[in-house]
Amino acid sequence: MSKEFKMKPENRRDPRLDRRGLLKFLAASPLLTTYSAFAQEVEEVLGERLQNPSEVINVFEMEAVARKNIPPAHMGYLSTGVDSDNTLRANRDGFTRFQIKPRRLVDVSETDTNVNILGTKASSPIFLCPVGSQGAYHAEAELGTARAAAAKGHHMVLSTQSSTAVEAVAEARGAPIWHQLYPTTRWEYTVAMLQRAEAAGCTAVCLTIDLPGGRNTETQSIMMRDDDRTCSNCHTGQAKPIFDGLDMRGVGLNNPALTWDAIGRMKEVTNMNVIIKGIEVGPDAALAVQNGADAVWVSNHGGRAVESELGTIECLPEIIAAVNGRVPVIVDSGFRRGTDIYKALALGASAVGVGRPYCWGLGAFGQAGVERVLDLLNRELLITMRGSGTPTLASIGPDYVHDAGYRVPRGTLGRERL
């Protein structure tokens, strides 16, 4: 090359700046790659760009902001699946098995998303799932979540592992909430927690049955390595409020000896509705109803129970058939889009629970972030309802979804990163 064409040192660009510019472009484009190493860098840039919840255009962008704000160990707890996270991925991939079948020239000028499940009224079928230790994501913790739920008219379920007392959360919500319950190894403690939740105004208890033997959360353990804080700063001596007055030393939250008669025993000591959470197969759904459950909640704990490699949306048709309309069916795990929610409703779900997305909103912007996540999901659901010719929840049925019988491979490019 001749000397006149050689670039002078002062005119050379720092290659790092070129890469940074490319990352900024990708963060603002629909070409956000799913290749994990590169996507992580893009996500970091995206998290830096978004300074206001109104700038966030979907829940995946909210996750990017949350990753910037939430400490690695706490983000690990929120992000993890079990073993190799295959069920975590299956919860997302399962939606590709079902395709929406829209109808045209239907009057969709007025839409209605109101629900009433077991006497609980809400403006949307999108329920806020129980997620523990929300104080790890933002100082507002469960109070920020409850106030967002109140502002947007959404129903909320509070975790046994809540950072905040059930009484304070119920007051912040301003309407009856439900209480999620882990079955302890001491029945009298279970009764004490049931009675406290009922006294606080809870109208249902969601007995979680999917963790009888613990779980292997490897992603959480890996992410904890990147956190140089001392764990005792967050955890030592900080028992959850629901355990106040109870000596939890040696008491397990999950009871491996639990059987179906627990439903009847709970109904003897509480007037709350009893919902069984953690159902994944039709025979168990039938047994839950047979033993007196007031509702069935389809869940694999967000991919954090057994590494079944089966998404809950794929479990739903079998469970709907087994329940046969006798009680409401709720489903969670992996819901990130309004189209996901629509598919579940079309398959027969009465309501859909979201967990991680609103916690990303909480970690990103507090109450305002939770409200933004709910706005985004509701907007997407309404667009799907109108575009499919279904102006009301009652009009959404099995004729509006096609079961391909297999998962459609996702493309290599897209906004979400698993």
C-alpha positions as CSV (number, residue, x, y, z in Angstrom):
1,M,0.0,0.0,0.0
2,S,1.4,3.4,-0.9
3,K,2.2,5.9,1.8
4,E,-0.5,8.3,0.8
5,F,-3.2,5.7,1.6
6,K,-1.9,4.7,5.0
7,M,-4.1,6.1,7.8
8,K,-2.4,8.5,10.1
9,P,-2.4,7.6,13.8
10,E,-4.4,10.6,14.8
11,N,-7.2,9.6,12.4
12,R,-7.5,6.0,13.5
13,R,-10.6,5.1,15.5
14,D,-10.4,3.2,18.7
15,P,-11.9,-0.2,17.8
16,R,-13.5,-0.3,21.2
17,L,-15.5,2.8,20.2
18,D,-16.6,1.1,17.0
19,R,-17.8,-1.9,19.1
20,R,-19.6,0.3,21.5
21,G,-21.4,2.0,18.7
22,L,-22.5,-1.3,17.2
23,L,-23.8,-2.4,20.6
24,K,-25.8,0.8,20.9
25,F,-27.2,0.2,17.5
26,L,-28.2,-3.3,18.3
27,A,-29.8,-2.3,21.6
28,A,-32.1,0.1,19.7
29,S,-32.9,-2.4,16.9
30,P,-34.9,-5.6,16.5
31,L,-31.7,-7.4,15.8
32,L,-30.9,-8.0,19.4
33,T,-29.0,-11.3,19.2
34,T,-29.7,-14.3,21.4
35,Y,-26.1,-15.4,21.3
36,S,-25.4,-15.3,25.0
37,A,-22.0,-13.7,25.3
38,F,-22.7,-10.9,22.8
39,A,-26.2,-10.5,24.0
40,Q,-25.0,-9.8,27.5
41,E,-23.0,-6.9,26.3
42,V,-25.9,-5.5,24.3
43,E,-28.1,-5.9,27.4
44,E,-25.7,-3.9,29.5
45,V,-25.7,-1.0,27.0
46,L,-29.5,-1.2,26.8
47,G,-29.7,-1.1,30.6
48,E,-27.6,2.1,30.6
49,R,-29.7,3.8,27.9
50,L,-33.1,3.4,29.6
51,Q,-33.5,6.0,32.3
52,N,-37.2,6.2,32.6
53,P,-39.9,3.5,32.7
54,S,-41.8,5.2,29.8
55,E,-38.8,4.5,27.5
56,V,-39.1,0.7,28.0
57,I,-41.0,-1.0,25.2
58,N,-41.2,-4.6,26.4
59,V,-40.5,-6.7,29.5
60,F,-37.2,-7.9,28.0
61,E,-35.9,-4.3,28.1
62,M,-37.1,-4.0,31.6
63,E,-35.0,-7.1,32.5
64,A,-31.9,-5.3,31.1
65,V,-32.4,-2.3,33.4
66,A,-33.0,-4.6,36.3
67,R,-29.8,-6.5,35.7
68,K,-28.0,-3.2,36.0
69,N,-29.6,-2.3,39.3
70,I,-30.0,-5.7,41.1
71,P,-26.9,-7.2,42.8
72,P,-25.6,-10.4,41.0
73,A,-26.6,-12.8,43.8
74,H,-30.1,-11.4,44.0
75,M,-30.4,-11.4,40.2
76,G,-29.2,-15.0,40.3
77,Y,-32.1,-15.9,42.6
78,L,-34.6,-14.2,40.3
79,S,-33.1,-15.6,37.1
80,T,-32.3,-19.2,37.9
81,G,-34.0,-22.4,36.8
82,V,-32.8,-25.8,38.0
83,D,-30.1,-28.0,36.7
84,S,-29.3,-26.8,33.2
85,D,-32.3,-24.4,33.0
86,N,-33.9,-26.6,30.3
87,T,-37.4,-26.2,31.9
88,L,-36.8,-22.5,32.1
89,R,-36.3,-22.5,28.3
90,A,-39.2,-24.9,27.8
91,N,-41.6,-22.5,29.4
92,R,-40.7,-20.0,26.6
93,D,-40.4,-22.5,23.7
94,G,-43.7,-24.2,24.6
95,F,-45.6,-21.1,23.3
96,T,-44.3,-21.8,19.8
97,R,-46.3,-25.0,19.7
98,F,-49.6,-22.9,19.7
99,Q,-50.5,-20.4,17.0
100,I,-53.3,-17.8,17.2
101,K,-56.1,-18.1,14.6
102,P,-57.5,-14.6,14.2
103,R,-61.0,-13.8,12.9
104,R,-61.8,-10.7,10.9
105,L,-64.7,-8.1,10.6
106,V,-65.7,-8.5,14.2
107,D,-66.7,-5.3,16.2
108,V,-63.8,-4.9,18.6
109,S,-64.5,-1.2,19.3
110,E,-65.2,-2.0,23.0
111,T,-63.1,-4.5,24.9
112,D,-63.5,-6.0,28.4
113,T,-60.8,-7.7,30.3
114,N,-62.4,-7.8,33.8
115,V,-62.3,-11.1,35.7
116,N,-64.0,-12.4,38.9
117,I,-62.3,-15.6,40.2
118,L,-63.5,-17.0,43.5
119,G,-65.1,-13.6,44.3
120,T,-61.9,-11.7,43.6
121,K,-62.4,-9.0,41.0
122,A,-59.7,-7.5,38.8
123,S,-59.5,-5.4,35.7
124,S,-57.2,-7.8,34.0
125,P,-56.6,-11.6,33.9
126,I,-52.9,-11.0,34.5
127,F,-52.3,-11.8,38.2
128,L,-49.1,-10.9,40.1
129,C,-47.5,-14.2,41.2
130,P,-46.0,-14.7,44.6
131,V,-42.3,-13.9,44.5
132,G,-40.3,-14.0,47.7
133,S,-37.8,-11.5,49.1
134,Q,-38.8,-8.5,47.0
135,G,-36.8,-6.3,49.3
136,A,-33.7,-7.8,47.5
137,Y,-34.8,-6.0,44.3
138,H,-35.8,-2.6,45.5
139,A,-36.3,-0.8,48.8
140,E,-40.1,-0.5,48.1
141,A,-40.3,-4.3,48.1
142,E,-43.8,-5.8,48.2
143,L,-45.3,-2.4,49.1
144,G,-44.2,-1.1,45.7
145,T,-45.7,-4.1,44.0
146,A,-49.0,-3.8,46.0
147,R,-49.4,-0.1,45.2
148,A,-48.7,-0.8,41.5
149,A,-51.3,-3.6,41.6
150,A,-53.8,-1.2,43.2
151,A,-53.1,1.6,40.7
152,K,-53.7,-0.8,37.7
153,G,-56.4,-2.9,39.2
154,H,-54.5,-6.2,39.2
155,H,-54.8,-9.1,41.6
156,M,-51.8,-9.9,43.8
157,V,-50.7,-13.1,45.6
158,L,-48.2,-12.7,48.4
159,S,-45.3,-15.1,49.0
160,T,-44.7,-16.9,52.3
161,Q,-41.1,-15.6,51.9
162,S,-42.3,-12.0,51.6
163,S,-40.0,-9.3,52.9
164,T,-43.0,-7.4,54.1
165,A,-45.7,-8.3,56.6
166,V,-49.0,-9.5,55.1
167,E,-51.0,-6.9,57.0
168,A,-49.0,-4.0,55.5
169,V,-49.2,-5.5,51.9
170,A,-52.9,-5.9,52.2
171,E,-53.3,-2.3,53.3
172,A,-51.1,-1.1,50.4
173,R,-53.1,-3.1,47.9
174,G,-56.4,-1.7,49.3
175,A,-58.3,-4.9,48.4
176,P,-58.2,-8.5,49.4
177,I,-55.1,-10.4,48.3
178,W,-54.3,-14.1,48.3
179,H,-51.5,-15.7,50.3
180,Q,-49.1,-18.3,49.0
181,L,-48.2,-21.0,51.5
182,Y,-45.3,-23.4,51.8
183,P,-46.4,-26.4,53.9
184,T,-44.1,-26.6,56.9
185,T,-43.1,-29.7,58.7
186,R,-45.0,-28.6,61.7
187,W,-48.8,-28.5,61.2
188,E,-49.4,-26.1,64.1
189,Y,-47.1,-23.6,62.3
190,T,-49.0,-24.0,59.1
191,V,-52.3,-23.3,61.0
192,A,-50.7,-20.2,62.6
193,M,-49.7,-18.8,59.2
194,L,-53.2,-19.6,57.7
195,Q,-54.9,-17.8,60.5
196,R,-52.7,-14.8,60.3
197,A,-53.2,-14.5,56.6
198,E,-57.0,-14.8,57.0
199,A,-57.0,-12.2,59.8
200,A,-55.2,-9.8,57.5
201,G,-58.0,-10.1,55.0
202,C,-56.7,-12.7,52.5
203,T,-59.5,-14.5,50.8
204,A,-57.5,-17.5,49.4
205,V,-54.5,-19.6,50.2
206,C,-52.3,-21.0,47.4
207,L,-50.7,-24.1,48.8
208,T,-47.5,-24.7,46.8
209,I,-46.8,-28.4,46.4
210,D,-44.0,-28.6,43.8
211,L,-40.9,-28.5,46.1
212,P,-41.1,-31.6,48.3
213,G,-37.4,-32.4,47.9
214,G,-35.7,-29.0,47.4
215,R,-34.1,-27.9,44.1
216,N,-30.7,-27.6,42.3
217,T,-30.4,-23.9,41.3
218,E,-27.1,-23.9,39.5
219,T,-27.5,-20.5,37.7
220,Q,-28.0,-18.8,41.0
221,S,-24.9,-20.4,42.4
222,I,-22.9,-19.3,39.4
223,M,-24.1,-15.7,39.6
224,M,-23.4,-15.6,43.3
225,R,-19.7,-15.9,42.4
226,D,-19.8,-12.5,40.8
227,D,-21.1,-10.9,44.0
228,D,-18.4,-9.7,46.4
229,R,-20.8,-8.6,49.1
230,T,-21.1,-10.5,52.4
231,C,-24.3,-12.7,52.4
232,S,-24.8,-12.1,56.2
233,N,-25.5,-8.4,55.4
234,C,-28.8,-9.4,53.8
235,H,-29.8,-12.6,55.4
236,T,-28.5,-13.3,58.9
237,G,-31.1,-12.8,61.5
238,Q,-33.7,-11.6,59.1
239,A,-36.7,-14.1,59.4
240,K,-39.7,-13.5,57.2
241,P,-42.5,-11.5,58.8
242,I,-45.0,-14.4,58.5
243,F,-42.9,-16.4,60.9
244,D,-43.0,-13.8,63.7
245,G,-43.5,-15.5,67.0
246,L,-42.6,-18.9,65.5
247,D,-39.4,-20.7,66.3
248,M,-38.3,-21.9,62.8
249,R,-35.2,-23.6,63.9
250,G,-35.2,-27.1,62.5
251,V,-38.6,-26.5,60.7
252,G,-38.7,-27.2,57.0
253,L,-40.8,-25.1,54.7
254,N,-41.5,-27.9,52.3
255,N,-43.0,-31.1,53.8
256,P,-42.0,-34.3,51.9
257,A,-44.7,-36.2,53.7
258,L,-47.6,-34.0,52.4
259,T,-50.5,-35.8,50.7
260,W,-53.9,-34.9,49.2
261,D,-55.6,-34.9,52.6
262,A,-53.9,-31.6,53.4
263,I,-56.7,-29.8,51.5
264,G,-59.3,-31.1,53.8
265,R,-57.2,-30.4,56.9
266,M,-56.7,-26.8,55.7
267,K,-60.4,-26.3,55.1
268,E,-61.1,-27.4,58.7
269,V,-59.0,-24.5,60.1
270,T,-59.7,-21.7,57.6
271,N,-62.5,-20.1,55.6
272,M,-60.2,-19.0,52.8
273,N,-60.5,-20.7,49.5
274,V,-57.8,-23.3,49.0
275,I,-55.9,-23.3,45.7
276,I,-53.4,-25.9,44.8
277,K,-50.4,-24.4,43.1
278,G,-47.8,-26.5,41.3
279,I,-50.0,-28.9,39.2
280,E,-48.4,-30.1,36.0
281,V,-50.5,-33.2,34.9
282,G,-54.2,-34.0,34.4
283,P,-54.5,-36.8,37.0
284,D,-53.2,-34.5,39.8
285,A,-55.6,-31.7,38.7
286,A,-58.5,-34.3,39.0
287,L,-57.3,-35.3,42.5
288,A,-57.1,-31.7,43.6
289,V,-60.7,-31.1,42.7
290,Q,-61.7,-34.5,44.1
291,N,-60.2,-33.6,47.4
292,G,-61.9,-30.2,47.6
293,A,-59.6,-27.7,46.0
294,D,-61.4,-24.5,45.0
295,A,-59.0,-23.8,42.1
296,V,-56.0,-25.4,40.4
297,W,-52.9,-23.4,39.6
298,V,-50.7,-24.9,36.8
299,S,-47.1,-24.1,37.5
300,N,-43.6,-25.4,37.5
301,H,-42.3,-22.6,39.7
302,G,-41.0,-20.7,36.8
303,G,-38.8,-23.6,35.8
304,R,-37.5,-23.8,39.4
305,A,-39.0,-27.1,40.5
306,V,-38.3,-30.3,38.6
307,E,-36.3,-30.3,35.4
308,S,-39.2,-31.7,33.5
309,E,-38.3,-29.9,30.2
310,L,-42.0,-29.3,29.7
311,G,-43.5,-25.8,29.5
312,T,-46.7,-25.1,31.5
313,I,-48.5,-23.9,28.4
314,E,-48.0,-27.5,27.1
315,C,-49.4,-29.0,30.3
316,L,-52.5,-26.7,30.2
317,P,-54.8,-28.6,27.7
318,E,-54.5,-31.9,29.7
319,I,-55.3,-30.1,32.9
320,I,-58.2,-28.1,31.5
321,A,-59.7,-31.4,30.3
322,A,-59.3,-33.1,33.7
323,V,-60.8,-30.2,35.6
324,N,-63.7,-30.0,33.1
325,G,-64.9,-26.6,34.2
326,R,-65.5,-27.6,37.8
327,V,-63.1,-25.0,39.3
328,P,-61.0,-22.1,37.9
329,V,-57.6,-22.9,36.4
330,I,-54.8,-20.4,36.7
331,V,-51.4,-20.8,34.9
332,D,-48.0,-19.2,35.3
333,S,-44.3,-19.8,34.3
334,G,-42.7,-18.2,31.3
335,F,-45.3,-15.6,30.3
336,R,-43.7,-12.6,28.7
337,R,-46.0,-11.4,26.0
338,G,-49.7,-10.5,25.5
339,T,-49.8,-13.2,22.9
340,D,-48.6,-15.8,25.5
341,I,-51.4,-14.7,27.8
342,Y,-54.0,-14.9,25.0
343,K,-53.0,-18.4,24.1
344,A,-53.5,-19.6,27.7
345,L,-56.9,-17.9,27.8
346,A,-57.8,-19.6,24.5
347,L,-56.8,-23.0,25.9
348,G,-59.1,-22.5,28.9
349,A,-57.2,-20.7,31.7
350,S,-59.2,-18.3,33.8
351,A,-56.2,-16.1,34.7
352,V,-52.4,-16.0,34.0
353,G,-49.7,-15.3,36.6
354,V,-46.5,-13.3,35.9
355,G,-43.6,-13.2,38.3
356,R,-40.2,-12.3,37.0
357,P,-41.4,-9.5,34.6
358,Y,-43.0,-7.4,37.4
359,C,-40.0,-8.0,39.6
360,W,-37.7,-6.7,36.8
361,G,-39.9,-3.6,36.8
362,L,-39.6,-3.4,40.6
363,G,-35.8,-3.7,40.4
364,A,-35.5,-1.3,37.6
365,F,-37.8,1.6,38.8
366,G,-39.7,0.5,41.9
367,Q,-43.5,0.9,41.8
368,A,-43.3,2.8,38.5
369,G,-41.5,0.0,36.9
370,V,-44.1,-2.6,38.0
371,E,-46.9,-0.3,36.6
372,R,-45.0,0.0,33.3
373,V,-44.7,-3.8,33.0
374,L,-48.4,-4.2,33.6
375,D,-49.2,-1.5,31.1
376,L,-47.1,-3.2,28.5
377,L,-48.6,-6.7,29.0
378,N,-52.1,-5.3,29.0
379,R,-51.5,-3.3,25.9
380,E,-50.1,-6.4,24.1
381,L,-53.1,-8.5,25.3
382,L,-55.6,-5.9,24.1
383,I,-53.9,-5.6,20.7
384,T,-54.0,-9.4,20.3
385,M,-57.7,-9.5,21.4
386,R,-58.7,-6.9,18.9
387,G,-56.6,-8.3,16.1
388,S,-58.0,-11.7,16.7
389,G,-61.7,-10.6,16.7
390,T,-62.3,-11.3,20.4
391,P,-63.4,-8.2,22.3
392,T,-64.1,-9.9,25.6
393,L,-62.3,-12.6,27.6
394,A,-65.5,-14.8,27.3
395,S,-65.1,-14.7,23.5
396,I,-61.6,-16.2,23.6
397,G,-61.9,-19.9,23.1
398,P,-60.2,-23.0,21.7
399,D,-61.2,-22.0,18.1
400,Y,-58.7,-19.2,18.3
401,V,-55.6,-21.3,18.8
402,H,-54.0,-24.1,16.8
403,D,-52.0,-26.8,18.5
404,A,-49.2,-27.8,16.1
405,G,-48.3,-30.7,18.3
406,Y,-44.6,-29.7,18.3
407,R,-42.5,-26.7,19.1
408,V,-41.6,-24.5,16.3
409,P,-37.9,-23.7,16.4
410,R,-37.2,-20.1,17.4
411,G,-35.0,-18.0,15.1
412,T,-31.5,-17.0,16.1
413,L,-32.4,-13.4,16.3
414,G,-35.0,-11.8,18.6
415,R,-35.4,-9.5,21.5
416,E,-35.4,-12.1,24.3
417,R,-32.4,-13.8,25.7
418,L,-32.8,-17.0,27.8
